[in-house]
Amino acid sequence: MKSALMFAAACLLISAAMPLFGHHAFYAEFDASKPLKLKGTVKKVELINPHSWFHIDVKGDDGKVTTWMIEGGSPNALIRLGYTQQSLPVGTEIVVDAFQAKDGSNRACGVDLVYAADGKRLFLGGSAPGANPNAEKP
């Protein structure tokens, strides 16, 4: 009986810690020496924990469209900054300052984005170096 209780307690502790394995520090996944400035249109917004993801279509010089995934802060962080579901509709043209993933994929950690239409800046609430939490709110 005692060993069964200890096993159950160990399982509970391990399962409680599992969400921590999915979370990472900026330097574990992204490269601070590879800053990016991406101009594109919003394809999809995912407000999921632990990080939000902004999918944007970027047209290259050759006319080919590439979809990039931009990591932002947690949904809670973005909401505290004034972000709402209506802040970034699909099709909105934006410019994103970010840092590319170490593996060279089309993923990046976003610092902020600028709406192409009016120049308004939105801090993405992420962990990128130089991120400015005092940027203008939407």
Helices and strands as residue ranges (DSSP letters): H 2-22, H 26-29, E 30-47, E 52-59, E 65-72, H 75-80, G 85-87, E 93-101, E 107-115, E 121-123
